[in-house]
Amino acid sequence: MALAIQEVSRKLLHLVAIIMPLSILYLPEWAPYFLGTLSFTIVMIEWIRFRHPFVQRLFHTYFGIMMREEENQRVTGATWIILSAFLLSLFFIHHPSIPFVALTMFILGDSAAALVGMTLGRIKIGKKSLEGSLACFSLCLFLCYAVFPYMPGVDRKILHHAIVWLAASFVTIFELFPLRVMGYRIDDNLSVPLLASIFIWVLSGMG
């Protein structure tokens, strides 16, 4: 029960994080400053909490309900996704639709995968579930066909059918199987939005 509450709390925080891709899309010139300041602040908090037990205890008191056990000794997923959004706001400042779509698909798709996996997941794939992955994929398609096309500022070029299906598959696969480099697991909150954005950028021919 405690684990379920923890994951629901984490995914609700993810929903709040939707403000990051929205800022990239609608305030592309200001987003790097906003996200850069946020990134610097949270990195400093992480640095301090790892070096001062009192701060670690204080951090855990207020945010422990949203933290996985392993995050007591490593950087939290929230930090990685904020850093990811900051980097995307810099790299794609002239093509804000790309990181908006990729980051939104990941934030909402990952939340759907976790919540459906916890409640309906029966077929396990590692620590995750087939049902959760199907929920992630389905939500990504829903966003690309029923939400993004009707949002002002979204470049329709990146919503071509082939790009949509390939991008949704990409996000789903890497959400299910996190990237590893030389045996080291790269946090999917960092890797998936970045790689998905590059993937969409290449497929759309904007490079």
TORTORRO-992864 format. One record per residue (C-alpha): residue in one letter; x, y, z. Coordinates in pm, whole numbers, plus 32768, in hexadecimal, padded with zeros to 4 digits. Each point is the difference from the previous one (the first is absolute). Layout:
residues N
<r><resn>A</resn><px>X</px><py>Y</py><pz>Z</pz></r>
...
END
This chain:
residues 207
<r><resn>M</resn><px>8000</px><py>8000</py><pz>8000</pz></r>
<r><resn>A</resn><px>811A</px><py>80F0</py><pz>805D</pz></r>
<r><resn>L</resn><px>80AC</px><py>7FB4</py><pz>7EB6</pz></r>
<r><resn>A</resn><px>7EC1</px><py>804F</py><pz>7F40</pz></r>
<r><resn>I</resn><px>7FD6</px><py>814D</py><pz>80B3</pz></r>
<r><resn>Q</resn><px>816D</px><py>8050</py><pz>7FB7</pz></r>
<r><resn>E</resn><px>7FDB</px><py>7FBC</py><pz>7E8B</pz></r>
<r><resn>V</resn><px>7EB7</px><py>80BE</py><pz>7FE5</pz></r>
<r><resn>S</resn><px>80A5</px><py>812A</py><pz>80AD</pz></r>
<r><resn>R</resn><px>8125</px><py>7FEE</py><pz>7F0E</pz></r>
<r><resn>K</resn><px>7F1E</px><py>7FFA</py><pz>7ED0</pz></r>
<r><resn>L</resn><px>7F29</px><py>811C</py><pz>8081</pz></r>
<r><resn>L</resn><px>8143</px><py>80C8</py><pz>8019</pz></r>
<r><resn>H</resn><px>8043</px><py>7F9D</py><pz>7E97</pz></r>
<r><resn>L</resn><px>7EB3</px><py>809A</py><pz>7F9F</pz></r>
<r><resn>V</resn><px>8068</px><py>8146</py><pz>80A5</pz></r>
<r><resn>A</resn><px>8142</px><py>7FEA</py><pz>7F34</pz></r>
<r><resn>I</resn><px>7F32</px><py>8035</py><pz>7EC3</pz></r>
<r><resn>I</resn><px>8043</px><py>8172</py><pz>8039</pz></r>
<r><resn>M</resn><px>8162</px><py>7FC5</py><pz>7F7D</pz></r>
<r><resn>P</resn><px>7FA8</px><py>7F95</py><pz>7E9B</pz></r>
<r><resn>L</resn><px>7EF2</px><py>810D</py><pz>7FF8</pz></r>
<r><resn>S</resn><px>8101</px><py>8109</py><pz>805A</pz></r>
<r><resn>I</resn><px>80E7</px><py>7F7E</py><pz>7EEE</pz></r>
<r><resn>L</resn><px>7EEA</px><py>8016</py><pz>7EFC</pz></r>
<r><resn>Y</resn><px>7F68</px><py>814E</py><pz>805B</pz></r>
<r><resn>L</resn><px>8129</px><py>80B6</py><pz>809D</pz></r>
<r><resn>P</resn><px>8127</px><py>7F73</py><pz>7F3C</pz></r>
<r><resn>E</resn><px>80E0</px><py>812E</py><pz>803D</pz></r>
<r><resn>W</resn><px>7FBD</px><py>8007</py><pz>8177</pz></r>
<r><resn>A</resn><px>7FEC</px><py>7E8A</py><pz>8045</pz></r>
<r><resn>P</resn><px>817C</px><py>7FCE</py><pz>800E</pz></r>
<r><resn>Y</resn><px>801C</px><py>8106</py><pz>8113</pz></r>
<r><resn>F</resn><px>7EDD</px><py>7F74</py><pz>80C7</pz></r>
<r><resn>L</resn><px>806B</px><py>7E95</py><pz>7FD8</pz></r>
<r><resn>G</resn><px>8170</px><py>8056</py><pz>802D</pz></r>
<r><resn>T</resn><px>7FB8</px><py>80AA</py><pz>814C</pz></r>
<r><resn>L</resn><px>7F28</px><py>7EDC</py><pz>806D</pz></r>
<r><resn>S</resn><px>810E</px><py>7F07</py><pz>7F98</pz></r>
<r><resn>F</resn><px>8111</px><py>80BA</py><pz>80BC</pz></r>
<r><resn>T</resn><px>7F28</px><py>8016</py><pz>8138</pz></r>
<r><resn>I</resn><px>7FA2</px><py>7E90</py><pz>800A</pz></r>
<r><resn>V</resn><px>8164</px><py>7F8D</py><pz>7FB0</pz></r>
<r><resn>M</resn><px>8080</px><py>80D0</py><pz>8124</pz></r>
<r><resn>I</resn><px>7EF7</px><py>7F68</py><pz>80E3</pz></r>
<r><resn>E</resn><px>806B</px><py>7EA3</py><pz>7F91</pz></r>
<r><resn>W</resn><px>816E</px><py>8055</py><pz>803A</pz></r>
<r><resn>I</resn><px>7FBB</px><py>8088</py><pz>815D</pz></r>
<r><resn>R</resn><px>7F21</px><py>7EDF</py><pz>806E</pz></r>
<r><resn>F</resn><px>8106</px><py>7EFD</py><pz>7FA6</pz></r>
<r><resn>R</resn><px>8102</px><py>80B4</py><pz>80D8</pz></r>
<r><resn>H</resn><px>7F31</px><py>8063</py><pz>812D</pz></r>
<r><resn>P</resn><px>7F33</px><py>7EF4</py><pz>80B5</pz></r>
<r><resn>F</resn><px>7F1D</px><py>8107</py><pz>809C</pz></r>
<r><resn>V</resn><px>7F9E</px><py>8085</py><pz>7EAA</pz></r>
<r><resn>Q</resn><px>7FCF</px><py>7E9B</py><pz>7F85</pz></r>
<r><resn>R</resn><px>7F12</px><py>7FB9</py><pz>8120</pz></r>
<r><resn>L</resn><px>7F48</px><py>8147</py><pz>7FC4</pz></r>
<r><resn>F</resn><px>7FE7</px><py>7FB3</py><pz>7E8C</pz></r>
<r><resn>H</resn><px>7F79</px><py>7EA6</py><pz>804B</pz></r>
<r><resn>T</resn><px>7F03</px><py>808A</py><pz>80F9</pz></r>
<r><resn>Y</resn><px>7F5F</px><py>80DF</py><pz>7EFA</pz></r>
<r><resn>F</resn><px>8038</px><py>7F38</py><pz>7EC3</pz></r>
<r><resn>G</resn><px>8031</px><py>7E9C</py><pz>807C</pz></r>
<r><resn>I</resn><px>7EA0</px><py>7F95</py><pz>7F9B</pz></r>
<r><resn>M</resn><px>805F</px><py>8041</py><pz>7E94</pz></r>
<r><resn>M</resn><px>815A</px><py>7F62</py><pz>800C</pz></r>
<r><resn>R</resn><px>8063</px><py>7E9E</py><pz>7FAE</pz></r>
<r><resn>E</resn><px>80E5</px><py>7F59</py><pz>80F9</pz></r>
<r><resn>E</resn><px>812E</px><py>800D</py><pz>7F19</pz></r>
<r><resn>E</resn><px>7FD7</px><py>8179</py><pz>7FD8</pz></r>
<r><resn>N</resn><px>8076</px><py>802D</py><pz>8164</pz></r>
<r><resn>Q</resn><px>815E</px><py>7FBE</py><pz>7F7B</pz></r>
<r><resn>R</resn><px>7FE6</px><py>8086</py><pz>7E9D</pz></r>
<r><resn>V</resn><px>7F74</px><py>8123</py><pz>7F3B</pz></r>
<r><resn>T</resn><px>7E84</px><py>8004</py><pz>7FEE</pz></r>
<r><resn>G</resn><px>7F3B</px><py>7FD0</py><pz>7EC1</pz></r>
<r><resn>A</resn><px>7F6F</px><py>815E</py><pz>8028</pz></r>
<r><resn>T</resn><px>815D</px><py>8096</py><pz>7FE6</pz></r>
<r><resn>W</resn><px>804A</px><py>7F40</py><pz>7EC2</pz></r>
<r><resn>I</resn><px>7EBF</px><py>8067</py><pz>7F52</pz></r>
<r><resn>I</resn><px>8039</px><py>816E</py><pz>8057</pz></r>
<r><resn>L</resn><px>8162</px><py>7FEB</py><pz>7F75</pz></r>
<r><resn>S</resn><px>7F77</px><py>7F56</py><pz>7ECA</pz></r>
<r><resn>A</resn><px>7F01</px><py>8117</py><pz>7FCB</pz></r>
<r><resn>F</resn><px>810F</px><py>8107</py><pz>802C</pz></r>
<r><resn>L</resn><px>80E5</px><py>7F5E</py><pz>7EFE</pz></r>
<r><resn>L</resn><px>7EDE</px><py>7FDC</py><pz>7F0D</pz></r>
<r><resn>S</resn><px>7FA2</px><py>816E</py><pz>8028</pz></r>
<r><resn>L</resn><px>8164</px><py>8058</py><pz>7F94</pz></r>
<r><resn>F</resn><px>8034</px><py>7F03</py><pz>7EEA</pz></r>
<r><resn>F</resn><px>7EAF</px><py>8038</py><pz>7F5A</pz></r>
<r><resn>I</resn><px>7FC5</px><py>8171</py><pz>8042</pz></r>
<r><resn>H</resn><px>7FB0</px><py>8031</py><pz>7E8D</pz></r>
<r><resn>H</resn><px>7F23</px><py>7EC8</py><pz>7FEC</pz></r>
<r><resn>P</resn><px>7F3C</px><py>8005</py><pz>814A</pz></r>
<r><resn>S</resn><px>7EF0</px><py>7F18</py><pz>7F7E</pz></r>
<r><resn>I</resn><px>80F3</px><py>7EDC</py><pz>8000</pz></r>
<r><resn>P</resn><px>805E</px><py>8000</py><pz>8173</pz></r>
<r><resn>F</resn><px>7E9A</px><py>805C</py><pz>805A</pz></r>
<r><resn>V</resn><px>7F77</px><py>7EC9</py><pz>7F55</pz></r>
<r><resn>A</resn><px>8116</px><py>7F17</py><pz>8076</pz></r>
<r><resn>L</resn><px>7FFF</px><py>8078</py><pz>8169</pz></r>
<r><resn>T</resn><px>7E84</px><py>8000</py><pz>801C</pz></r>
<r><resn>M</resn><px>7FE9</px><py>7EA2</py><pz>7F6E</pz></r>
<r><resn>F</resn><px>8100</px><py>7F84</py><pz>80FC</pz></r>
<r><resn>I</resn><px>7F6F</px><py>80B1</py><pz>8132</pz></r>
<r><resn>L</resn><px>7E9A</px><py>7F91</py><pz>7FC2</pz></r>
<r><resn>G</resn><px>8057</px><py>7EB1</py><pz>7F62</pz></r>
<r><resn>D</resn><px>80E3</px><py>7F9F</py><pz>8121</pz></r>
<r><resn>S</resn><px>7EF2</px><py>8062</py><pz>80F8</pz></r>
<r><resn>A</resn><px>7EFD</px><py>7F31</py><pz>7F45</pz></r>
<r><resn>A</resn><px>80EA</px><py>7ED5</py><pz>7FF3</pz></r>
<r><resn>A</resn><px>803D</px><py>800A</py><pz>8177</pz></r>
<r><resn>L</resn><px>7E98</px><py>8034</py><pz>806B</pz></r>
<r><resn>V</resn><px>7F6E</px><py>7EFC</py><pz>7F12</pz></r>
<r><resn>G</resn><px>811A</px><py>7F0F</py><pz>8051</pz></r>
<r><resn>M</resn><px>7FB8</px><py>801A</py><pz>8175</pz></r>
<r><resn>T</resn><px>7E88</px><py>7FD3</py><pz>7FDF</pz></r>
<r><resn>L</resn><px>7FD6</px><py>7F1C</py><pz>7ED2</pz></r>
<r><resn>G</resn><px>8159</px><py>7F72</py><pz>7FBD</pz></r>
<r><resn>R</resn><px>8003</px><py>7E86</py><pz>7FE8</pz></r>
<r><resn>I</resn><px>8103</px><py>7FAE</py><pz>7EF6</pz></r>
<r><resn>K</resn><px>8150</px><py>8063</py><pz>808F</pz></r>
<r><resn>I</resn><px>8126</px><py>8079</py><pz>7F31</pz></r>
<r><resn>G</resn><px>811B</px><py>802C</py><pz>80F7</pz></r>
<r><resn>K</resn><px>7F83</px><py>80F1</py><pz>810B</pz></r>
<r><resn>K</resn><px>7EF6</px><py>808B</py><pz>7F19</pz></r>
<r><resn>S</resn><px>7ED2</px><py>7F72</py><pz>7F4A</pz></r>
<r><resn>L</resn><px>7F7B</px><py>7FCE</py><pz>7EA2</pz></r>
<r><resn>E</resn><px>7EBB</px><py>80AC</py><pz>805F</pz></r>
<r><resn>G</resn><px>80BF</px><py>8130</py><pz>807A</pz></r>
<r><resn>S</resn><px>80C9</px><py>8012</py><pz>7EBE</pz></r>
<r><resn>L</resn><px>7EC4</px><py>7FE7</py><pz>7F2E</pz></r>
<r><resn>A</resn><px>7F6C</px><py>811D</py><pz>80CD</pz></r>
<r><resn>C</resn><px>8137</px><py>80D1</py><pz>7FBE</pz></r>
<r><resn>F</resn><px>7FF4</px><py>7FB9</py><pz>7E8A</pz></r>
<r><resn>S</resn><px>7E8A</px><py>8042</py><pz>7FE8</pz></r>
<r><resn>L</resn><px>8017</px><py>8149</py><pz>80BA</pz></r>
<r><resn>C</resn><px>811F</px><py>8074</py><pz>7F24</pz></r>
<r><resn>L</resn><px>7F2D</px><py>7FBC</py><pz>7ECA</pz></r>
<r><resn>F</resn><px>7ED3</px><py>80AD</py><pz>809D</pz></r>
<r><resn>L</resn><px>80CF</px><py>8136</py><pz>8046</pz></r>
<r><resn>C</resn><px>808B</px><py>800A</py><pz>7E9F</pz></r>
<r><resn>Y</resn><px>7EAF</px><py>7FD5</py><pz>7F56</pz></r>
<r><resn>A</resn><px>7F06</px><py>80A0</py><pz>80ED</pz></r>
<r><resn>V</resn><px>80BF</px><py>810A</py><pz>80C2</pz></r>
<r><resn>F</resn><px>813C</px><py>8084</py><pz>7F5B</pz></r>
<r><resn>P</resn><px>7F61</px><py>804F</py><pz>7EAB</pz></r>
<r><resn>Y</resn><px>7F0C</px><py>80ED</py><pz>80A9</pz></r>
<r><resn>M</resn><px>80FF</px><py>80BA</py><pz>80D1</pz></r>
<r><resn>P</resn><px>8078</px><py>814E</py><pz>7F74</pz></r>
<r><resn>G</resn><px>8174</px><py>800A</py><pz>7FC3</pz></r>
<r><resn>V</resn><px>8035</px><py>7E8E</py><pz>7FBE</pz></r>
<r><resn>D</resn><px>80AB</px><py>7FC5</py><pz>7EB1</pz></r>
<r><resn>R</resn><px>7F23</px><py>7F10</py><pz>7F3C</pz></r>
<r><resn>K</resn><px>8132</px><py>7F83</py><pz>7F42</pz></r>
<r><resn>I</resn><px>8069</px><py>7F2B</py><pz>8128</pz></r>
<r><resn>L</resn><px>7EA5</px><py>7F62</py><pz>8019</pz></r>
<r><resn>H</resn><px>801C</px><py>7F38</py><pz>7EBE</pz></r>
<r><resn>H</resn><px>7F6B</px><py>7EA3</py><pz>802E</pz></r>
<r><resn>A</resn><px>814D</px><py>7F4B</py><pz>7FDF</pz></r>
<r><resn>I</resn><px>80AE</px><py>80E9</py><pz>80F5</pz></r>
<r><resn>V</resn><px>7EE3</px><py>7FE1</py><pz>80FB</pz></r>
<r><resn>W</resn><px>8000</px><py>7E83</py><pz>8002</pz></r>
<r><resn>L</resn><px>817B</px><py>7FE3</py><pz>8007</pz></r>
<r><resn>A</resn><px>8024</px><py>8105</py><pz>8112</pz></r>
<r><resn>A</resn><px>7EF0</px><py>7F5C</py><pz>80D4</pz></r>
<r><resn>S</resn><px>80AF</px><py>7EB0</py><pz>7FD5</pz></r>
<r><resn>F</resn><px>8150</px><py>809C</py><pz>8057</pz></r>
<r><resn>V</resn><px>7F81</px><py>809D</py><pz>8144</pz></r>
<r><resn>T</resn><px>7F4D</px><py>7EBF</py><pz>8065</pz></r>
<r><resn>I</resn><px>812A</px><py>7F1B</py><pz>7FBF</pz></r>
<r><resn>F</resn><px>80FC</px><py>80D9</py><pz>80B7</pz></r>
<r><resn>E</resn><px>7F0F</px><py>8039</py><pz>8120</pz></r>
<r><resn>L</resn><px>7FE8</px><py>7E85</py><pz>801B</pz></r>
<r><resn>F</resn><px>8171</px><py>7FB3</py><pz>7FCA</pz></r>
<r><resn>P</resn><px>80DD</px><py>8119</py><pz>808C</pz></r>
<r><resn>L</resn><px>8138</px><py>8059</py><pz>7F3C</pz></r>
<r><resn>R</resn><px>814B</px><py>7F75</py><pz>807A</pz></r>
<r><resn>V</resn><px>8157</px><py>8083</py><pz>7F9E</pz></r>
<r><resn>M</resn><px>812D</px><py>7F28</py><pz>8057</pz></r>
<r><resn>G</resn><px>7F2A</px><py>7F48</py><pz>80FE</pz></r>
<r><resn>Y</resn><px>7F8C</px><py>813F</py><pz>80AA</pz></r>
<r><resn>R</resn><px>7E8B</px><py>8045</py><pz>8004</pz></r>
<r><resn>I</resn><px>7FA6</px><py>815A</py><pz>7F7F</pz></r>
<r><resn>D</resn><px>7ECF</px><py>8089</py><pz>80B5</pz></r>
<r><resn>D</resn><px>7EDC</px><py>7FFA</py><pz>7F0D</pz></r>
<r><resn>N</resn><px>7F8D</px><py>8156</py><pz>8079</pz></r>
<r><resn>L</resn><px>8139</px><py>8089</py><pz>7F5C</pz></r>
<r><resn>S</resn><px>8037</px><py>7F17</py><pz>7EDA</pz></r>
<r><resn>V</resn><px>7EA4</px><py>7FCC</py><pz>7F70</pz></r>
<r><resn>P</resn><px>7F99</px><py>816F</py><pz>7FCA</pz></r>
<r><resn>L</resn><px>8157</px><py>8053</py><pz>7F6D</pz></r>
<r><resn>L</resn><px>8013</px><py>7ED3</py><pz>7F1A</pz></r>
<r><resn>A</resn><px>7E92</px><py>801B</py><pz>7F99</pz></r>
<r><resn>S</resn><px>8034</px><py>816E</py><pz>7FA3</pz></r>
<r><resn>I</resn><px>8130</px><py>7FAC</py><pz>7F2D</pz></r>
<r><resn>F</resn><px>7F3E</px><py>7EE1</py><pz>7F62</pz></r>
<r><resn>I</resn><px>7EDC</px><py>80E4</py><pz>7FA0</pz></r>
<r><resn>W</resn><px>80F2</px><py>810D</py><pz>7F87</pz></r>
<r><resn>V</resn><px>80AD</px><py>7F0C</py><pz>7F15</pz></r>
<r><resn>L</resn><px>7EBC</px><py>7F64</py><pz>7F80</pz></r>
<r><resn>S</resn><px>7F5F</px><py>8152</py><pz>7FBE</pz></r>
<r><resn>G</resn><px>8126</px><py>8074</py><pz>7F2E</pz></r>
<r><resn>M</resn><px>8033</px><py>813B</py><pz>80CF</pz></r>
<r><resn>G</resn><px>816E</px><py>7FB6</py><pz>8036</pz></r>
END
